[in-house]
């Protein structure tokens, strides 16, 4: 395959439109210089030369800054492999492409666009007008031969539809369709027989002339007549497997069973073809034999593809797979209860004792980052699950943190994802060459040349949800990934650490046509969220899933329970949780709570759940129902990230100018440089330190006493619903943000103290602290703000505390945008490269902070009323010393029998902060013993005068005083 022909059909003038191409093309275009269109009588086209061994191409049709409505499109070239001259068709404004010339459209509609919605057996909606004389029809064909004509839809069968007001309960889970024309079908129509064929709606006038036509989205109907809770995936009874696949719209399903795990190019050795039996819910069952154990399989499905207007026979893996061939090309039949699928003591070893959510401290870590550059390991173990079971500087570092108070390792996605070649022998090694300057462009070029062969990704591109990723295993083909993932969990438990999985159910890497599109190949149009026009929603940058649909919710619930039981996972972090429905998350919480030690080997009530509660895209404002935003999740016990605290500490949000300053990055560098707006960001931090409770009241910068919900974004009902953080895997690392935002005259030592202070805000507040791996080591990614595929070069972690990866070259050009000059100038500053003693200083400061938190129950209050009653902020209002936060915490002896009060002081200014507080006069406050005997000599200079209540806090210092009972 040397070139891809891209046809473009549009009703307007297309002469000025160009094609932006990237990924596996011979020459990626720049946005400013797209491929020029070749206009012909049918429209226009582009010929896109492809790279060798091309697999995927990204496309955008645009004219200057104006994008065609088709948006970003991704073509998986394997779907075109049968074409002698591969080509696709793009129709202007439609967010899809066609593999054949689109012939299902007329001026009066398009049967390849799913603008109609079948919501229940009798009720449908359609965004088309309804004039008094218009007539509506439902059409069905089991031969896929419906065609629009001047006089309506030809072929198939038809039933009249009556415009009528739709009942409110039908729209409850689909409020975005409430303004459409609603249509009622005669209740006597046997709809269950229609779902396996082509479906359409038409609107005609009184003369029978076609006014409009469309295909149908039928997810609502499938939920009503086909959703169920019967077994799916592999079911074992007395050592005999049976396989169950939900494919309600399929005409037939065969099981293809193989004795070999050979890749997709070798599909010639089918050992057995087994026809499935379909039940009334559309689940196909295949009864197996004992000899099937450890054999391989795929499903062969004959199903109607609405976006292509035809029946297709597809071969696809099992969405409930439990083991896979390399690169997910085949599923494998395994019984996860088999004794050889884990460490010898897998079923008997003891995990660390469960702890209440208020005592959790999270540490976000990428599996490959942990050991990819660890020279003490052999190459085959670098970047693997098994590296966690070896005695390395990294594992000793984690153990030291665990002993200080770290409780959970949050692993970036490590369920099977699509973009990494899992066979290590095919990876392209990074050239052995040193850079000549800290802003070298050489790493950019290497990354561009090796984007796919680099075999690095964060993993937010899921393909199979229930199987460990194969690129982290020493052998990606079969059960090794199961054994080694479990070995990792076992090894971390031995170091006193529990495991959180970052799960990605809000999207899949692709929708069909693509061999990566497992779900959409089986039930086309069901598992993915479509807009009112039938176009795929991609607000998450991939193919968004539709968790408002019953069987997508069920998949999520089943999968989380699977990981909790079979891999003994202690918690789940949900990527873009706000794109799910609140009811999805509540169903997951209920399913976990139902797990017991006696029946399942795990107490699900101890499994912590949290996620990103952002509100954007097609679900924003509850358009698809009440979604799982941080505001809506309040009261559920499910945690959400507190971005208000992050932005106030660092300065600006993730999409804003990286030079904006926050609490620790120079906003209060001088006592004379703090206008009122600066004081308001400190209120956001105070709210976060109080667990982001909506009903926590304190004096704000304007002198008014009000609840945190009124201006500071406080939403939580309990502190354990608040995840406080200042850096995560994406956006600039904390150190890189400080490098770009802090005043130029700050020394390296002052930048290191700013880093420690930011982490102190996280660790000394109420709620659940979250640390990004390496933030305690001044981790840099050489200013790469989105290193999801930037390889080990930019993502390196050095647990030896000798380097921190600043100044290893310019990050990939795709992420620089308007900040390229700032990035280059910052990298050129040699003084910003931290020295080993500065890295050591920050690491030790964080260990001291962990020990303080672990030793101090007053920093881990579990109930909101304890915080509202016992937490007070001093130095507030318009007359406060800018850049100084003072928090007093008191509670009864039931909470801490030894300590009656803590005072936490955080001074962001470089100058000492000295102030007397009446509320502290006469208190017997002494420096916390973990700091008095800690590593920071400057913190030990902090002072307190009980007669005046005066605090004396050195610059850029966090300190905790305590009063013994």
N, C-alpha and C positions, 0 to 999 in steps of 0.2 A: 504494500500500500504506500504509494508515493505522494498522492495529493488528494484532497477532499474538495469536491465541488459544492459550494453553498449557493443555492438559488434564493432569490429574494423577490417576493411578490408584494406589491403595494399599489394602492389606487392613486397615490400622489406622484410628484416628480421625484425620481430617485437618483438623478445624475450626481448629486453631491454627497450621497451617503457612502460611508466607508465601513470597513470591517476591522475591528480590533481583535487580534488573536493572540493567545498565549498557551501555556502548558506545552504539549508535545508537538510543537510545530517547528519547522526548520529554522524560521526566523521570527521570533515574537515581535509584534509591532509596538511602537510607542503610541500613546493616546493621540499625540499630535500628528502622527503620520500613519493612518490606517491604510489597509489595502484598498486601492481604488476599485470602484464597481465597473463591471463590464455590462453595459446596457444592451439588451436584446429585445426581440419582439414580445417575449413572454414576461419581461420584467428586467431583472439583472442578476448577475452572479459574480462570485469570486472563486478563484482557484487557490486553495491553501496548501502549499507544500508542507509535508509532514516530516518530523524527525524520524530517525531509524527506530524501529520497534515502538512506534507511537501507540499510546493507549487512550489518551483523553485530550480533548481540545476544548478550550474556552473561547467563546465568541460573544461580541457585542456589536450590533449594528448601530452606528451613530453618525451624526453630522455635527462636528465641533463638540460642544457640551450637551447637545440634545441627543438623548438615547432613544432609539426606537422602543415602542412599548413592549417588544419581546424581551427586553432586559438581558441579563446575563444568561447564556445558554451553555450547557456542557454536553459534549458529544462523546460518548464512550464508543470508541471505534470498533470494539468487538461486535457491537450490534450491526455493523455494516460489513463484516468480514465476508459475507456471502455475495456482496456486490463486486462485480468486476471493476467497475468505476464508481467508487463510493461517492454518494451525493445525498444531500438533505435539502429540504425546502423550508424556508422561513416565510411566514405570512406576517406582514406588518401589523404590529399591535398585539399579536398573540404570543403569549409567553410559553411557547413550545416550538418544536420543529417536527417536520414530517419526513418519513422515510420514503414516501411515494408522493407524487403530485397530488395536492388536495383537490379531490373531485366531489366532495360531499357538500360543497358550499354553493349558494346562489346569492343573488342580491337580497333574498328574503330569508337568510339564515344560514346556519352551518351545522351540520350533524356531527362535526368533530369537536364542537365546543359544547361543554356541559353547563349550559346556562339554566337548565331546569333542575329542580330538586324534588325528589320523591322522599317525603318525610315519614310517611306511615302508609298503611295499606290503602287508605282512602284519600290521603291528602298530599298535594303537590304544590309547589310554588314556582314562579317563573318571573324574571324581571323583564316582562313585556307588557305593553299596555293592554287594557281590556275595554274595547269599545262595545256599546250595547248590542250591535249586530254581529259581533265576532263570535266564531265558534272555535272550540278547543278540542284537541284529540290527543290521546295517548296511542303510540304506535309501538309494535313489537315484532321482531323478526328473529327466528332461530337460524336464518341463513345469512344474516348480516347484509341484506340487500335493500334496505331502506334508502330511498333517494328522493331529494326534494325536486318537485316539478312545479310548473305554473299552477297546476290544479291540486296541489297538496303533496302528501308523501305517498310515493308508490310502493307497492309490495307490502308484505307482512299483514298483520292484523291491526285493527283500530278500534278504539273505544271512545265515546264522547266524554268530555269532562265538563263539569258545571262550575262556573265561578261562584264562590261562596266564602263566607268569613271563616277563617281557620281557627280552631279552638286554641286558646292560649297555651294549654299544656303541651301541645304539639310543637310550639315554638320555644319552649322553655330552655332547651339546650342549644337553640339556633336563633337567637334574637336578631342576628344580622339579616335574617330573611323576612322580618315582620312587615316590611313595606312592599313586598312583592305581590303580584297577582296570585291569589290562592285559588286552587282548583280541587274539586272533589270528584272522586271516581266511584262508580257504582260498587257497593260492598260485595256484590255477587261475583266480581271478577276474581279469578284464581291467580293472584299475583305471584305466588310462589313458583309457578311454572314459567314466569317471564324473566326472572332475574338472570338466567343463563344465556340470554341472547342480546341482540341490539335493541335499544330503547330510544324513543324520541317523543317530543311534543311538537304539535303544530298549531298554528293559529290561522284561520282562514276567514275571509269576509263572507257576506251573505250570498255572493255568487260562487263561493267555493274556491276563490283564488287564494293562493298561499301568501300570507303576510309575513310570517316568521316561522322559524323552526329551530330546534336545538336538540342536542343529546341531553342525557339526564345524569345527575349525581344521585346515587341511590343509597348512600350510607345510612340515612335515617330509616329507610325501609329494611335494610339488612339488620340494623340494630333491633328493630321490632320483631322480625320473624326468624332471625338466624343467630343472634347473640346467645351464648350459653356458657356454662361453667363446667362442662364435661372435659375429660382429659385431652390435652394437646401435647404434641411432641412424642417422646418415647415413654411408654408405660411398661414397667416390668412387673410380671407376675410369675413367681416360682421359676425365675431364671429365663423366662421367655419374653421377648420384647413384642410389643405392638406399637405401630406408629399412627399418629393421628394428625391430620392437616386440615385446618379450616380454610376451605376454598369454595364458598357457597355459589359463586358465579361461574365456576368451571363446568364444562360439559363432561369432561373426563379427567381423571388423575391416575397416572401409573407411577409405581415405585420402581426406580431403576437401581438395582443393587449390584455393587462391584466388590471384588476381592482386593482390588488395588486402589491406592490413593492417587493414581496418576493424574496429571493436571488436565485441564479442559481440552488441550490439543489432542489428547489420547482417548477420546470417548469412543472406543471401539470394542471394549472388553466388558460389556454388560453381562454379568453372570445370570441375572434373573430380572424379568419384568413381571411385576405383580399389579394387577388391576385393583383399584380401591373400591370400597363399598361406601356409598354416600348416605348419611342419615338425614333426618328432616331439617337439621340445622346447618347442613352444608359441610359437615366434617367428614372427611374421607379416612377410612380406617384400613390398615394393612396388618393382618395377623402374621406374626413371624415365627421363627423357630430358634432354638438355642444356638444353632450354628451361625446365626446372623451376628452374634456378638463380635464386635470389633471390625465388622465389614463396613463398607462405605455405601452411601446412597445419595440419590437426587430424586426430585419429583419431576415428572413430565406432565405438563398441564395444558389442556386445550381450553382456552378461555377467550372471551371477547375483550378486545382492547379498545375502549371508547375513543381515546385520542387518535387512534389510527383506523377506526371504523371497520375492523375486520377481526376474525378469529385468528388466534396465533397459538402455536404450540411452543411452549417455553420449557426450558430445563432449569431448575432452580433448587437451591439448597433449602434446608428446613429452617424457618425463622425461630424455631425452638431447638436449634442444634445445641448439643452438649460437647461435641468434639468435632474438629475440622481437619481437612487436609491443608497443606500450605496454601496461603493466600485465599483460604475460604472457598476453594473450588468444589469441594464435596463435604457433605456431612458424614459423621461416623457414628455408628451405633455403639454406645458405651453405657455401662451402668456405673454411675458415680459412687455407688456404695461398694464397688469392688475394692478389695484390700490393697491392690497394687497401684492404685491411683492416688497415692499420697505418701508422705513420710510414714515410717513404720508405726509411729504412735499417733497418727492423724486423728483417730477416733477417740483417743483417750487422753491426750495432753491437755493441760489446764491453761486456759487463756488468763490474762490478768483479770483480777476481780472487776466486775462492773462498777462504774462510778456514776453518780448523778450527773446530768448534763451540765450543771453549774460548775463542775470540777474539770470539765473537758478543756484541754488545750490542743489545738489542731496545728499540724505542720504539713503544708502542701508540697508534694514531692513528685517529680516525674520519674518513672521507673528507669528509663535509660539515663537520665541526667545523673542519677545516684552513683553510677559506677562506670559510665562509658569511657571516662578518662583515667580510671584507676589503674595505675601501672603495676600494682601488686597482683592484679588478676591476669589470668591468661586471656587472650583475645576472645576465645569462645564464651567466656563468662562475663565479659564487660557489657554492661547495659542489659543484663538479664535479671530474671526473678531470682536465680540462684545466687547472684552477687550478695543478696541480703543475708545469705546463710554463711558467708565467709567472714573471716576476721580481717577487716580492712579499716583504714582511718574513718571511712564513712559510717560503718556500723558502730564503731566505737564512739563516734561523735553523737549518733542518735541515742546510744545507750546512756551517755553522759547527760544528754538533755532529758531523757526519760527519768533518770535518777533525780534530776532537778525539779521535775514536775510536768514534762511533756507527756501527754497521754495517748494521742492518736496520730498516726501517719495517714494523711489524706493523699491517696494516689490519684494523679491525673488519669484520665480514662485508660483502662487496660482491658476492656472487653474488645473483641475483634474489630479492628477498624480497617478501612479500605485502602488508604493511600500509601502504605509502606510495603515494599517488597519484603516478604517474610524470610526468604531464603538468603542467608547471609553470604553465601558464596557468590551471589550476583551483585553484591553491593560494590559501588565504586569507592575505593579508599580516598581519603582526603590527601592531597599532595603533601609530601614532606618538605615543607618550605616555611621559612620564617618571614614575617612581614617586615618591611623596611621602615614603616612609620605607623603611628597609632591610628591615623585616618586613611590607611591604605585602601584602595579600591579593589585590590586583588581578591579578598574573600567574597565580594559581591559577584565577581565573574565566576568563581568556582561554584558558588551556590546556583547561579543561573544555569551553569552547564550540568549540574548534578542534582537538580531539584528532585527528580524521581529516584535516581540511584542513591541519593543521600540516605534514604531509609530513615528519616527522622520525621516525626509528627507528634503533636500533643495528643492526638487520638480523638478529637471531636468530630470524627467522620465515621460513625458506626456503620458496620455491615451486619454483624451478628451480635446480638446483645448478650447472649448467655454463655459465651466461650472466651477464655482468656486470649489476649492478643498473642499471635504466634511469633512476632519479631522479637519478643522479650524471652523466648524459650530457646534452649540450645537446639531443639529440633521442632520445627513448626508443624510437622506432619504427624498428627495424631495426638495421643494422650500425654506426651511429654509436657505440653503447656499446662495441662491440668495438674500433673504431679508437681511441677516446679512452682506454679502459682501457690499451691498449698504449702509447699516448702517455705516459700517466702513468708506467708502468714504465720507459719509455725516458728520461723526464725525471729520474726519481729516480736511475737508473743514471749519468746524466751528472753528478750531484752526489755520486757515490760511494756510493750507497745501494742496498741490495738490498731485495726486497719479500717479506714474509710475508703469507699469506692466513689469516684466521680463518675456519675452515670449520665448518659446523653440520650434521652428519649425524645427530645424536642424536634429532632430532625434525623434523617438518614443521609448518607453521602450522596445518594442519587435516587431518582425515581425512574421508572421505565420510560424509554427503552435503554436498559443498561444491565449488564450481568451483575452489577453491584446492587441493583434494586430488588432485593429479596422480597420485601413485603408487597411492593407495587406490582411485581410480576405475578404474584399469586392471586391477589384480589385487586385488580386495577382500579385506581381511583378511590379506594376506601381508606387506606392507612395514612394517606397524605392529605394535608389541608389544601383545599381548592378555594379560590375566591368565587364571588357570585357569577363570574363569567366562565368558570371552569378552569381557570389558569392556576398553575401550581404556585402556592405561596412560598416565598423564599426569604422572608425577612430575617431569618437566622443565618443567611448566607448559604444554606443548603436547602434540601427538600423538606419543608416543615411537615411534621407528623400531625395528625388530627386526633389528639388525645380526648377530644370531646366525643369521639366515637367509642362505643362500648368495648369492642374487641381490641382497640389500641390501648384503652385503659387496662383491659385485662392482661395484655402482654406486659405492660409496665409492672403491674402487681405481681404477676407470676414470676417475672424475671428478678425483681428485688427479693422476693421470698426465696427463689432458687439460690441466689448468691449468699443470702443470710444463712441458709441451711447447709448448702454443699461446700461453701468456702469460708464459713464462719466469719463473715464480714460484720463489723461492729457499727457501721453507719454508712449513710449514703448522702452524697452532695449532688443536687440536681442542677445540671447545666440549664440556664435560661428557664428556671422553674416558672417564671411568669407566663411562659407560653403554654403551660399546662393549665388545666382547670383546677380550681380549689378542690372540687370533689375527687379529682384524680389523686391528689396528695392525701386527702383524708382516707380514701380507700386503701392507699398504701400503708398509711399509719395503722389503720384497723387490722390489715392483714399481718403486719409485723407484730402488733400487740397480741395477736392470737397464737403466736408461736410459743411453745413451752419446752422446757428442758426435757420433760418426760417423753413427749411425743416427737419433738423435732431436734433435740439436742442443743437448742438455743432458746434463751428467753428473749423474745422479740421486743419486749418493753424496754430493754437496755440498748436497743439499736437506735442511734441518733440520726435524725433526718434534717437536712437543711438545704438551701439552694439560693439561686440568684432570683430575687423577686422583682426583676425589672418589668416595666409595663410599656410595651411598644409593639409596633407592627399591627397585624390584622386582629390581634386579640386586645389591643389597647382599649382601656375603658370598659372592659367586659363585653365587647361586641360579640364574642362567641360564648358568652356565659361568664360567670364569676371566675376570673382567672387567678392564678396563684401568685399574686404580687405580694410584696412585703406588707402592704396595708391589709389586704384581704386575708392573709395567713395569720394575722394577730389572733391569739386565742386558741390556736390549734396545737401549740407546743412544737411546731416545726420552725426551725431557724431560718433567718434571712440575713443577707449581708447588709451592713450599715455603710452605705457609700457616703453619707453625709459626713461621718467622722473621717473617713479616708480623704475626702476632698479638702476638708478643713485643715487636716494635718499636713498634707502634701502641698496643696495649692492648686485649685482648679480641678475640673473633671477630666476623665480619660480622653475626651475629644477636644480639650482646650489646649491653649498654648502651654507647652511644657515649661516655659520660663515663668509662669505665674507662681507667686510665692504663697506659702501657707504657714501654719503655726511653727513648724520646725525648719522651714526652708528660707527664713529671713524676713518674714512679714513683720517681726518684732525685733529686728536687728538693732534698732535704736529706740530708746524710750520716747523720742520725739517724732517717731515715724509710725504712728498708729491711729489713723482716723477711725471714726465710729464703725465703719463697715468691717474693719479688721477685728474689732471687738465682737462683732456678731458671729464670726466664724468660730470664735472660742466657745460660744454658747452651743454650737453644734457638737463640739468635743465634749463639753460638760454633759450634754444629753446622752452621748454615747457612753461616757464613763458611768452613767447611771442606768446602763442597760437599755438605752433608747426607749424607755417606757413612755407611752403616750401620756399617762396621767402623772408623771413626775413633774413637780412644780418647783421653780427656782427663779431668782431675780435675773432678768435678762439685761443685755447691754444698755437698753433704754431706761432701765430702772424699774420697769414693770415686772411684777411677779406673775408668771403664767405657766401653763403646762407645756411640756416639750412638744406636744402635738401641734401647738398653735403656730410655731415658727421654725422649730428645729427638726421637723420631720419625724418626731417620735411616734412610733407605731406599736411597739411591743406591749403585750399585756403581762408577760413574764420575761425576766432577763435572759432566759435560755432561748428565747426567740430572736436574740440579737447576736449576730456574728460581727465582732469588731476586727477590722483589718486595716492595714495601710499599704499592702502590696500583695499581688497575686501573680500567677504565671503570665498573664497578659498585661499590657501597658508597660511603661518603663519600670524597671526594678526601683526599689526605694533609693538605692544609692545613685542610680542614673538620674532619677528625678532631682535629687539633691544636687548632683553635679551640674545640672542645667539651670536650676532655679535659685540656688543659694548665691549670695553676693560673691563677686569675684575675689574679694580680699579675704574670704574665709580660708583658714589653713586646713590642711588635711585632717588634723586632729579635731578641729571644730566640726568638720563634716562628719567624722566618725561619731562625735558626740550627738550631733543632730539625728543620726541614724538610731543610736541607742535611745534617745528621747522619744522618737516616734514609736519604737517598739515598746517602750515603757507605757505609753498611753494605751496600747492594746492590752498589755499584760497586767496592768494595775487597775483596770476598769471592771465593772460588773458586766455580765454577759459572757459570751464564749469567745476567747481569744483565738485568732487565726494568724499563723506565721507562714510566710512564703519561704520555701527552702532556700537557705543561703543568705537570707536577709540579715541573719546574725553574723554572717561572714563578709558583710559589705558587698554582696554579690552584684556584679555588673554583667550586662549582656552587650557591652560596648555600644550602648544607647539603642539597641534594637528593641523597639516597643511592641513588636508582634512576632516573636521568634518561633511561631508554631511549626515552621518547616526550615528553620535556619541551621539545623544540624548541631553537632556537638561543639562546633567552633564558637558559636555565640551563646550556647546554653551551658557551657562548661561549669561544673561545680568542683571546687577544690577544698576537700575536707582537711587537707594538711595545714590549712591556714597560712599558706605562703603567697598565693596569688588570688585575685578576685575577678579577673577577666576583663578589666577595663582597658580600652585602647588596643583592641586586637583587630581593628579595621572598621571601615564604614559598614553599617548594617545594610541589608538588602534595600535596593532603591525603591521597591514597591511600597515601603513603609515610611519613607522620609517625608513625602509630601512637601509642604511649605517650610519644613523645619530643617532642611538639608544643611543650610549654612550654619545654623546654631549647633547642629550635631557635629559637623566637621570642626568648628571652632572649639567646641568643648573637648573633643577627643585630642586635639592638638595640645591641650594643656597638660604637660607632663606631671605637674604637681598633684593632679587629681588621681593618679594611680596610687592606690593605697599600699603602704608598706606592711610587711608581716606583723609588726607590733601593733599597728592600728587595727588590722583584722582581728588579732588576738584580743585586743582591748574590747572591741564590740562583742565578740563571742562570749567573753567572760562576763561582760555587763548583762547580757541576755540570760546567761546561766544564773546570775545573782537575782535577776527579776523573776525568773521561774521559781527559784527557791523561796523568794518572798511570797509569791502567790500561793505556792503549795503549803507554806507554813501558816497562812493567814486566812482562816475561814471568813473573816469580814470582807475579803476581796472576792468571795465566791458565794454571795447571798443568792439563795435559790428562789425566793418569793418576792413578788413585787412589793408587798406591804412592808417587808423588812427594809427595802431600799427607800421607799417613800417615807418611812418613819425614821430611818437611821442615817441616810446620806444627806449631807449638807455641803453647799459650796460657799467658800469664803472668797473675798476679793472679786466680787461681782458688781454689776451695775456700771454706770457711766464713769465713776471715779476709780475704777480698778487700776492696778498696775498692769499695763498691757503686757501680754506674753507670760503671765503667771496664772496658773490654775492651782487652787488649793481645795482639796476635797476631804471632808471629815466623815468618818464612818463609825457609827456606834451600833451596838446590838447587845442583847442580853447574854448572860452566861451560858444559856442553852446553845448559843451559836459558837461562842469561844469562851471556855471557862477561864482562860489565862489572860486574855486581852479584852479590854473594855472599849478601846477606841483606836482607830488608825487615822493618821493624817497623811495624805498623799499630796506632795507638792511637785509641780512640773514647771520648770522655768525655761522658756524657749529663748530668752534673750542671752546674749553673750555676757552681759553685765550681771552681777549678783542682784537678787531681788530681796529686799529687806522690808518687812512690814509687820506691824503688831496687830493682833486680832483680839478683840474683847472676848470672843467665844473660846479662845484658847488660854486666857489668863488663868493661872493657877493650876493648869493641867500638868501632870507628871509625864511628859512626853520624852522619850529617848529614841535614838536612831534604831531602826529595826535591826535585830542581831544579824540577819543575813546580809545587811549592808555594812554594818559596823565591822564585820569580819570578812567583807567582800573584797572585790578586786579594784574598786574605783576609789582612788585616794581623794579625788575632788568631792565625791559624794560624802565622804567622811568629814569634810570641812563644814558641812551643813550644821546650823546651830538653831537652838530654841531656848528662849528665855521665859521661864514659867511666870515670872513676876509681871512682865509686860505682855506676854502672849506673842512675843515677836519671833518670826521665822526669818532665818538668814539662809538663802538658798543660792549656791553658786550658779554661774551662768551655764546654760545648756545641761541642766542636771535634773534628774528625777530622784526623788528621795521619799522614804516612808518613815514616819515616826509612829511609835506605839505607846499606849498607856496600859500598864499591867493592872490587873484587878488587885 
